[in-house]
C-alpha cells in the first residue's frame, strides 16, 4: 500500500512562512522571540512509521537546531534537506510560545 502524500506548492509555503514571521515580528521584543530550549523529540524516521507503535522519545535542543541553521545561512554550500527538520524544531518552539 502506498503512503498518502500531500503536494504543497512551494510559492504558497513561502507565503505562509512570510505571514507567520510578520505575525511574530508584531509581537516580538527587540526583534527576537524567546523560546524554551530543551524539548521532547520523536526521531523523524520513527515519527513517520505509524504502524510500528509509539516511538521512543529523545531530547532535542532548539539552540542546537538554530546553530545548524545559522551555519547553513552563513555558508549556503552547507544547506541540506535536513535543514527543514531543524527549522521545524525552531518553528514548533515559536508556535508554542507565541499563541
Secondary structure, 3 states (H helix, E strand, C coil): CCCCCCCCCHHHHHHHHHHHHHHHHHHCECCECCCCCEEEEECHHHHCCCCCCCCCEEEEEHHHHHHHHHHHHHCHHHCCCCHHHHHHHHHHHHHHHCC
